[in-house]
Amino acid sequence: MKKAMSILVIIGIIAAFVIPALAADAQYIGAKKCMTCHKADSRGNQWGKWENSPHAKAFEVLKSDQAKEVGKKLGVADPSTDDKCLKCHVTAHGVPAAQKADTFSADEGVGCEACHGPGSLYKSMKVMKDLTAGTQDPKAVAFVKGDKANCLKCHNEQSPTYKPFDFEKRWAEIAHNIPK
């Protein structure tokens, strides 16, 4: 019995270090890689929901005259190049280049991985099915289930265009569940 417990403790210690290391290797792959599996209506068309949302246009909006006016008041010359704006308008802004795959593009705005984490480890159909079934540890593949805390990183009083944020209402607008 002691030997079995010792083995379990050793496995637990190894897992505590190996699983985070695996997730640390995760790269941002870009929303277009997600589209491959998440565009079909039979699968919920999460891509279409995102593509028609303000999140998909979050980077482009920084190039608008309105954004330039807002930026001017904050001392920002070009919102589309300033960290103050990009931190909320571009997925993975500030992440080291090594964590961004060649397929990643900042001009996608606030993409899938802004809410769900870097997708390189969970992008396969098998892993996604295992996540849905509850047989895959999300942390091991750097998968994050979007939640209110994640939304509030950008939708808060620090935003120069802040409007009171009703999480339940906004969540309903972007909900993109996978059908059974």
MODELLER restraints for C-alpha pairs under 7 A, 6 or more apart:
rsr = mdl.restraints
at = mdl.atoms
rsr.add(forms.Gaussian(group=physical.xy_distance, feature=features.Distance(at['CA:19:A'], at['CA:140:A']), mean=4.93, stdev=0.5))
rsr.add(forms.Gaussian(group=physical.xy_distance, feature=features.Distance(at['CA:20:A'], at['CA:140:A']), mean=6.44, stdev=0.5))
rsr.add(forms.Gaussian(group=physical.xy_distance, feature=features.Distance(at['CA:22:A'], at['CA:140:A']), mean=6.34, stdev=0.5))
rsr.add(forms.Gaussian(group=physical.xy_distance, feature=features.Distance(at['CA:23:A'], at['CA:139:A']), mean=6.69, stdev=0.5))
rsr.add(forms.Gaussian(group=physical.xy_distance, feature=features.Distance(at['CA:23:A'], at['CA:140:A']), mean=5.39, stdev=0.5))
rsr.add(forms.Gaussian(group=physical.xy_distance, feature=features.Distance(at['CA:23:A'], at['CA:141:A']), mean=5.26, stdev=0.5))
rsr.add(forms.Gaussian(group=physical.xy_distance, feature=features.Distance(at['CA:23:A'], at['CA:142:A']), mean=4.85, stdev=0.5))
rsr.add(forms.Gaussian(group=physical.xy_distance, feature=features.Distance(at['CA:26:A'], at['CA:99:A']), mean=6.83, stdev=0.5))
rsr.add(forms.Gaussian(group=physical.xy_distance, feature=features.Distance(at['CA:26:A'], at['CA:118:A']), mean=5.74, stdev=0.5))
rsr.add(forms.Gaussian(group=physical.xy_distance, feature=features.Distance(at['CA:26:A'], at['CA:119:A']), mean=6.77, stdev=0.5))
rsr.add(forms.Gaussian(group=physical.xy_distance, feature=features.Distance(at['CA:26:A'], at['CA:120:A']), mean=5.49, stdev=0.5))
rsr.add(forms.Gaussian(group=physical.xy_distance, feature=features.Distance(at['CA:26:A'], at['CA:121:A']), mean=5.79, stdev=0.5))
rsr.add(forms.Gaussian(group=physical.xy_distance, feature=features.Distance(at['CA:26:A'], at['CA:142:A']), mean=6.56, stdev=0.5))
rsr.add(forms.Gaussian(group=physical.xy_distance, feature=features.Distance(at['CA:27:A'], at['CA:99:A']), mean=4.53, stdev=0.5))
rsr.add(forms.Gaussian(group=physical.xy_distance, feature=features.Distance(at['CA:27:A'], at['CA:100:A']), mean=5.14, stdev=0.5))
rsr.add(forms.Gaussian(group=physical.xy_distance, feature=features.Distance(at['CA:27:A'], at['CA:101:A']), mean=5.86, stdev=0.5))
rsr.add(forms.Gaussian(group=physical.xy_distance, feature=features.Distance(at['CA:27:A'], at['CA:118:A']), mean=5.15, stdev=0.5))
rsr.add(forms.Gaussian(group=physical.xy_distance, feature=features.Distance(at['CA:27:A'], at['CA:119:A']), mean=6.37, stdev=0.5))
rsr.add(forms.Gaussian(group=physical.xy_distance, feature=features.Distance(at['CA:27:A'], at['CA:120:A']), mean=5.27, stdev=0.5))
rsr.add(forms.Gaussian(group=physical.xy_distance, feature=features.Distance(at['CA:28:A'], at['CA:99:A']), mean=6.18, stdev=0.5))
rsr.add(forms.Gaussian(group=physical.xy_distance, feature=features.Distance(at['CA:28:A'], at['CA:100:A']), mean=4.73, stdev=0.5))
rsr.add(forms.Gaussian(group=physical.xy_distance, feature=features.Distance(at['CA:28:A'], at['CA:101:A']), mean=5.88, stdev=0.5))
rsr.add(forms.Gaussian(group=physical.xy_distance, feature=features.Distance(at['CA:28:A'], at['CA:104:A']), mean=6.22, stdev=0.5))
rsr.add(forms.Gaussian(group=physical.xy_distance, feature=features.Distance(at['CA:28:A'], at['CA:113:A']), mean=6.87, stdev=0.5))
rsr.add(forms.Gaussian(group=physical.xy_distance, feature=features.Distance(at['CA:28:A'], at['CA:118:A']), mean=4.23, stdev=0.5))
rsr.add(forms.Gaussian(group=physical.xy_distance, feature=features.Distance(at['CA:28:A'], at['CA:119:A']), mean=5.68, stdev=0.5))
rsr.add(forms.Gaussian(group=physical.xy_distance, feature=features.Distance(at['CA:28:A'], at['CA:120:A']), mean=6.42, stdev=0.5))
rsr.add(forms.Gaussian(group=physical.xy_distance, feature=features.Distance(at['CA:29:A'], at['CA:100:A']), mean=6.39, stdev=0.5))
rsr.add(forms.Gaussian(group=physical.xy_distance, feature=features.Distance(at['CA:29:A'], at['CA:101:A']), mean=5.18, stdev=0.5))
rsr.add(forms.Gaussian(group=physical.xy_distance, feature=features.Distance(at['CA:29:A'], at['CA:103:A']), mean=5.41, stdev=0.5))
rsr.add(forms.Gaussian(group=physical.xy_distance, feature=features.Distance(at['CA:29:A'], at['CA:104:A']), mean=4.70, stdev=0.5))
rsr.add(forms.Gaussian(group=physical.xy_distance, feature=features.Distance(at['CA:29:A'], at['CA:118:A']), mean=6.81, stdev=0.5))
rsr.add(forms.Gaussian(group=physical.xy_distance, feature=features.Distance(at['CA:29:A'], at['CA:119:A']), mean=5.97, stdev=0.5))
rsr.add(forms.Gaussian(group=physical.xy_distance, feature=features.Distance(at['CA:29:A'], at['CA:120:A']), mean=6.06, stdev=0.5))
rsr.add(forms.Gaussian(group=physical.xy_distance, feature=features.Distance(at['CA:30:A'], at['CA:103:A']), mean=6.00, stdev=0.5))
rsr.add(forms.Gaussian(group=physical.xy_distance, feature=features.Distance(at['CA:30:A'], at['CA:104:A']), mean=4.15, stdev=0.5))
rsr.add(forms.Gaussian(group=physical.xy_distance, feature=features.Distance(at['CA:30:A'], at['CA:105:A']), mean=6.08, stdev=0.5))
rsr.add(forms.Gaussian(group=physical.xy_distance, feature=features.Distance(at['CA:31:A'], at['CA:111:A']), mean=5.46, stdev=0.5))
rsr.add(forms.Gaussian(group=physical.xy_distance, feature=features.Distance(at['CA:31:A'], at['CA:112:A']), mean=5.68, stdev=0.5))
rsr.add(forms.Gaussian(group=physical.xy_distance, feature=features.Distance(at['CA:35:A'], at['CA:47:A']), mean=5.54, stdev=0.5))
rsr.add(forms.Gaussian(group=physical.xy_distance, feature=features.Distance(at['CA:38:A'], at['CA:45:A']), mean=5.40, stdev=0.5))
rsr.add(forms.Gaussian(group=physical.xy_distance, feature=features.Distance(at['CA:38:A'], at['CA:46:A']), mean=5.39, stdev=0.5))
rsr.add(forms.Gaussian(group=physical.xy_distance, feature=features.Distance(at['CA:38:A'], at['CA:47:A']), mean=5.51, stdev=0.5))
rsr.add(forms.Gaussian(group=physical.xy_distance, feature=features.Distance(at['CA:39:A'], at['CA:45:A']), mean=4.34, stdev=0.5))
rsr.add(forms.Gaussian(group=physical.xy_distance, feature=features.Distance(at['CA:39:A'], at['CA:46:A']), mean=6.18, stdev=0.5))
rsr.add(forms.Gaussian(group=physical.xy_distance, feature=features.Distance(at['CA:39:A'], at['CA:47:A']), mean=5.03, stdev=0.5))
rsr.add(forms.Gaussian(group=physical.xy_distance, feature=features.Distance(at['CA:39:A'], at['CA:48:A']), mean=6.40, stdev=0.5))
rsr.add(forms.Gaussian(group=physical.xy_distance, feature=features.Distance(at['CA:43:A'], at['CA:178:A']), mean=5.91, stdev=0.5))
rsr.add(forms.Gaussian(group=physical.xy_distance, feature=features.Distance(at['CA:43:A'], at['CA:179:A']), mean=5.97, stdev=0.5))
rsr.add(forms.Gaussian(group=physical.xy_distance, feature=features.Distance(at['CA:44:A'], at['CA:176:A']), mean=6.72, stdev=0.5))
rsr.add(forms.Gaussian(group=physical.xy_distance, feature=features.Distance(at['CA:44:A'], at['CA:177:A']), mean=6.39, stdev=0.5))
rsr.add(forms.Gaussian(group=physical.xy_distance, feature=features.Distance(at['CA:44:A'], at['CA:178:A']), mean=5.32, stdev=0.5))
rsr.add(forms.Gaussian(group=physical.xy_distance, feature=features.Distance(at['CA:44:A'], at['CA:179:A']), mean=5.92, stdev=0.5))
rsr.add(forms.Gaussian(group=physical.xy_distance, feature=features.Distance(at['CA:46:A'], at['CA:176:A']), mean=5.15, stdev=0.5))
rsr.add(forms.Gaussian(group=physical.xy_distance, feature=features.Distance(at['CA:49:A'], at['CA:174:A']), mean=6.77, stdev=0.5))
rsr.add(forms.Gaussian(group=physical.xy_distance, feature=features.Distance(at['CA:49:A'], at['CA:176:A']), mean=6.75, stdev=0.5))
rsr.add(forms.Gaussian(group=physical.xy_distance, feature=features.Distance(at['CA:50:A'], at['CA:56:A']), mean=6.16, stdev=0.5))
rsr.add(forms.Gaussian(group=physical.xy_distance, feature=features.Distance(at['CA:55:A'], at['CA:109:A']), mean=6.22, stdev=0.5))
rsr.add(forms.Gaussian(group=physical.xy_distance, feature=features.Distance(at['CA:55:A'], at['CA:110:A']), mean=4.85, stdev=0.5))
rsr.add(forms.Gaussian(group=physical.xy_distance, feature=features.Distance(at['CA:55:A'], at['CA:111:A']), mean=6.78, stdev=0.5))
rsr.add(forms.Gaussian(group=physical.xy_distance, feature=features.Distance(at['CA:56:A'], at['CA:108:A']), mean=6.07, stdev=0.5))
rsr.add(forms.Gaussian(group=physical.xy_distance, feature=features.Distance(at['CA:56:A'], at['CA:109:A']), mean=5.26, stdev=0.5))
rsr.add(forms.Gaussian(group=physical.xy_distance, feature=features.Distance(at['CA:56:A'], at['CA:110:A']), mean=5.78, stdev=0.5))
rsr.add(forms.Gaussian(group=physical.xy_distance, feature=features.Distance(at['CA:56:A'], at['CA:111:A']), mean=6.36, stdev=0.5))
rsr.add(forms.Gaussian(group=physical.xy_distance, feature=features.Distance(at['CA:57:A'], at['CA:109:A']), mean=5.79, stdev=0.5))
rsr.add(forms.Gaussian(group=physical.xy_distance, feature=features.Distance(at['CA:58:A'], at['CA:89:A']), mean=4.99, stdev=0.5))
rsr.add(forms.Gaussian(group=physical.xy_distance, feature=features.Distance(at['CA:58:A'], at['CA:109:A']), mean=4.72, stdev=0.5))
rsr.add(forms.Gaussian(group=physical.xy_distance, feature=features.Distance(at['CA:58:A'], at['CA:110:A']), mean=6.04, stdev=0.5))
rsr.add(forms.Gaussian(group=physical.xy_distance, feature=features.Distance(at['CA:59:A'], at['CA:80:A']), mean=6.92, stdev=0.5))
rsr.add(forms.Gaussian(group=physical.xy_distance, feature=features.Distance(at['CA:59:A'], at['CA:89:A']), mean=5.25, stdev=0.5))
rsr.add(forms.Gaussian(group=physical.xy_distance, feature=features.Distance(at['CA:59:A'], at['CA:90:A']), mean=6.07, stdev=0.5))
rsr.add(forms.Gaussian(group=physical.xy_distance, feature=features.Distance(at['CA:59:A'], at['CA:107:A']), mean=5.80, stdev=0.5))
rsr.add(forms.Gaussian(group=physical.xy_distance, feature=features.Distance(at['CA:59:A'], at['CA:108:A']), mean=6.82, stdev=0.5))
rsr.add(forms.Gaussian(group=physical.xy_distance, feature=features.Distance(at['CA:59:A'], at['CA:109:A']), mean=4.43, stdev=0.5))
rsr.add(forms.Gaussian(group=physical.xy_distance, feature=features.Distance(at['CA:61:A'], at['CA:67:A']), mean=6.73, stdev=0.5))
rsr.add(forms.Gaussian(group=physical.xy_distance, feature=features.Distance(at['CA:62:A'], at['CA:79:A']), mean=5.36, stdev=0.5))
rsr.add(forms.Gaussian(group=physical.xy_distance, feature=features.Distance(at['CA:62:A'], at['CA:80:A']), mean=5.00, stdev=0.5))
rsr.add(forms.Gaussian(group=physical.xy_distance, feature=features.Distance(at['CA:63:A'], at['CA:79:A']), mean=6.91, stdev=0.5))
rsr.add(forms.Gaussian(group=physical.xy_distance, feature=features.Distance(at['CA:63:A'], at['CA:80:A']), mean=5.85, stdev=0.5))
rsr.add(forms.Gaussian(group=physical.xy_distance, feature=features.Distance(at['CA:67:A'], at['CA:79:A']), mean=6.67, stdev=0.5))
rsr.add(forms.Gaussian(group=physical.xy_distance, feature=features.Distance(at['CA:68:A'], at['CA:78:A']), mean=6.54, stdev=0.5))
rsr.add(forms.Gaussian(group=physical.xy_distance, feature=features.Distance(at['CA:68:A'], at['CA:79:A']), mean=6.34, stdev=0.5))
rsr.add(forms.Gaussian(group=physical.xy_distance, feature=features.Distance(at['CA:71:A'], at['CA:77:A']), mean=6.57, stdev=0.5))
rsr.add(forms.Gaussian(group=physical.xy_distance, feature=features.Distance(at['CA:71:A'], at['CA:79:A']), mean=5.93, stdev=0.5))
rsr.add(forms.Gaussian(group=physical.xy_distance, feature=features.Distance(at['CA:76:A'], at['CA:82:A']), mean=6.86, stdev=0.5))
rsr.add(forms.Gaussian(group=physical.xy_distance, feature=features.Distance(at['CA:79:A'], at['CA:85:A']), mean=5.75, stdev=0.5))
rsr.add(forms.Gaussian(group=physical.xy_distance, feature=features.Distance(at['CA:80:A'], at['CA:86:A']), mean=6.77, stdev=0.5))
rsr.add(forms.Gaussian(group=physical.xy_distance, feature=features.Distance(at['CA:86:A'], at['CA:93:A']), mean=6.38, stdev=0.5))
rsr.add(forms.Gaussian(group=physical.xy_distance, feature=features.Distance(at['CA:87:A'], at['CA:93:A']), mean=5.43, stdev=0.5))
rsr.add(forms.Gaussian(group=physical.xy_distance, feature=features.Distance(at['CA:88:A'], at['CA:154:A']), mean=5.55, stdev=0.5))
rsr.add(forms.Gaussian(group=physical.xy_distance, feature=features.Distance(at['CA:89:A'], at['CA:109:A']), mean=5.61, stdev=0.5))
rsr.add(forms.Gaussian(group=physical.xy_distance, feature=features.Distance(at['CA:89:A'], at['CA:110:A']), mean=5.82, stdev=0.5))
rsr.add(forms.Gaussian(group=physical.xy_distance, feature=features.Distance(at['CA:90:A'], at['CA:106:A']), mean=5.78, stdev=0.5))
rsr.add(forms.Gaussian(group=physical.xy_distance, feature=features.Distance(at['CA:90:A'], at['CA:109:A']), mean=4.55, stdev=0.5))
rsr.add(forms.Gaussian(group=physical.xy_distance, feature=features.Distance(at['CA:90:A'], at['CA:110:A']), mean=5.12, stdev=0.5))
rsr.add(forms.Gaussian(group=physical.xy_distance, feature=features.Distance(at['CA:91:A'], at['CA:106:A']), mean=6.65, stdev=0.5))
rsr.add(forms.Gaussian(group=physical.xy_distance, feature=features.Distance(at['CA:91:A'], at['CA:109:A']), mean=6.22, stdev=0.5))
rsr.add(forms.Gaussian(group=physical.xy_distance, feature=features.Distance(at['CA:91:A'], at['CA:110:A']), mean=4.97, stdev=0.5))
rsr.add(forms.Gaussian(group=physical.xy_distance, feature=features.Distance(at['CA:91:A'], at['CA:111:A']), mean=5.97, stdev=0.5))
rsr.add(forms.Gaussian(group=physical.xy_distance, feature=features.Distance(at['CA:91:A'], at['CA:113:A']), mean=6.71, stdev=0.5))
rsr.add(forms.Gaussian(group=physical.xy_distance, feature=features.Distance(at['CA:91:A'], at['CA:114:A']), mean=5.02, stdev=0.5))
rsr.add(forms.Gaussian(group=physical.xy_distance, feature=features.Distance(at['CA:92:A'], at['CA:114:A']), mean=6.78, stdev=0.5))
rsr.add(forms.Gaussian(group=physical.xy_distance, feature=features.Distance(at['CA:113:A'], at['CA:119:A']), mean=6.49, stdev=0.5))
rsr.add(forms.Gaussian(group=physical.xy_distance, feature=features.Distance(at['CA:115:A'], at['CA:144:A']), mean=6.74, stdev=0.5))
rsr.add(forms.Gaussian(group=physical.xy_distance, feature=features.Distance(at['CA:115:A'], at['CA:145:A']), mean=6.91, stdev=0.5))
rsr.add(forms.Gaussian(group=physical.xy_distance, feature=features.Distance(at['CA:115:A'], at['CA:146:A']), mean=4.84, stdev=0.5))
rsr.add(forms.Gaussian(group=physical.xy_distance, feature=features.Distance(at['CA:115:A'], at['CA:150:A']), mean=6.78, stdev=0.5))
rsr.add(forms.Gaussian(group=physical.xy_distance, feature=features.Distance(at['CA:116:A'], at['CA:143:A']), mean=5.56, stdev=0.5))
rsr.add(forms.Gaussian(group=physical.xy_distance, feature=features.Distance(at['CA:116:A'], at['CA:144:A']), mean=4.32, stdev=0.5))
rsr.add(forms.Gaussian(group=physical.xy_distance, feature=features.Distance(at['CA:116:A'], at['CA:145:A']), mean=5.57, stdev=0.5))
rsr.add(forms.Gaussian(group=physical.xy_distance, feature=features.Distance(at['CA:116:A'], at['CA:146:A']), mean=5.90, stdev=0.5))
rsr.add(forms.Gaussian(group=physical.xy_distance, feature=features.Distance(at['CA:117:A'], at['CA:142:A']), mean=5.95, stdev=0.5))
rsr.add(forms.Gaussian(group=physical.xy_distance, feature=features.Distance(at['CA:117:A'], at['CA:143:A']), mean=5.38, stdev=0.5))
rsr.add(forms.Gaussian(group=physical.xy_distance, feature=features.Distance(at['CA:117:A'], at['CA:144:A']), mean=5.43, stdev=0.5))
rsr.add(forms.Gaussian(group=physical.xy_distance, feature=features.Distance(at['CA:118:A'], at['CA:142:A']), mean=6.41, stdev=0.5))
rsr.add(forms.Gaussian(group=physical.xy_distance, feature=features.Distance(at['CA:121:A'], at['CA:141:A']), mean=4.95, stdev=0.5))
rsr.add(forms.Gaussian(group=physical.xy_distance, feature=features.Distance(at['CA:121:A'], at['CA:142:A']), mean=6.93, stdev=0.5))
rsr.add(forms.Gaussian(group=physical.xy_distance, feature=features.Distance(at['CA:122:A'], at['CA:128:A']), mean=6.16, stdev=0.5))
rsr.add(forms.Gaussian(group=physical.xy_distance, feature=features.Distance(at['CA:122:A'], at['CA:141:A']), mean=5.56, stdev=0.5))
rsr.add(forms.Gaussian(group=physical.xy_distance, feature=features.Distance(at['CA:122:A'], at['CA:143:A']), mean=6.73, stdev=0.5))
rsr.add(forms.Gaussian(group=physical.xy_distance, feature=features.Distance(at['CA:127:A'], at['CA:136:A']), mean=6.97, stdev=0.5))
rsr.add(forms.Gaussian(group=physical.xy_distance, feature=features.Distance(at['CA:130:A'], at['CA:136:A']), mean=5.07, stdev=0.5))
rsr.add(forms.Gaussian(group=physical.xy_distance, feature=features.Distance(at['CA:131:A'], at['CA:138:A']), mean=6.64, stdev=0.5))
rsr.add(forms.Gaussian(group=physical.xy_distance, feature=features.Distance(at['CA:138:A'], at['CA:144:A']), mean=6.76, stdev=0.5))
rsr.add(forms.Gaussian(group=physical.xy_distance, feature=features.Distance(at['CA:148:A'], at['CA:167:A']), mean=6.44, stdev=0.5))
rsr.add(forms.Gaussian(group=physical.xy_distance, feature=features.Distance(at['CA:155:A'], at['CA:162:A']), mean=6.94, stdev=0.5))
rsr.add(forms.Gaussian(group=physical.xy_distance, feature=features.Distance(at['CA:155:A'], at['CA:165:A']), mean=6.58, stdev=0.5))
rsr.add(forms.Gaussian(group=physical.xy_distance, feature=features.Distance(at['CA:156:A'], at['CA:162:A']), mean=6.36, stdev=0.5))
